Amino acid sequence: MTRLILSAASTIAVLLAAGCDRTPPAPETKSMSGTQLSAETQRCARGGAQAANDPTCRAVRDENFDRFLGEDGKR
């Protein structure tokens, strides 16, 4: 019975921790100028492995990709 309670408590703690994402929301990259987007791209390039988990860097990467392909581009 104790194992069941500890298991349930551990599961709840993990689920609560997973829902507590403390990263700031990604900025609206669609409204960035080319210069701003380029500056963010360079910042992310210097970020190394941490940039892979940075929501801003992911948004910048996606926006660069979309601008490269144009509005009709499909992934």
Rosetta blueprint (number, residue, H / E / L):
1 M L
2 T H
3 R H
4 L H
5 I H
6 L H
7 S H
8 A H
9 A H
10 S H
11 T H
12 I H
13 A H
14 V H
15 L H
16 L H
17 A H
18 A H
19 G H
20 C L
21 D L
22 R L
23 T L
24 P L
25 P L
26 A L
27 P L
28 E L
29 T H
30 K H
31 S H
32 M L
33 S L
34 G H
35 T H
36 Q H
37 L H
38 S H
39 A H
40 E H
41 T H
42 Q H
43 R H
44 C H
45 A H
46 R H
47 G L
48 G H
49 A H
50 Q H
51 A H
52 A H
53 N H
54 D L
55 P H
56 T H
57 C H
58 R H
59 A H
60 V H
61 R H
62 D H
63 E H
64 N H
65 F H
66 D H
67 R H
68 F H
69 L H
70 G L
71 E L
72 D L
73 G L
74 K L
75 R L
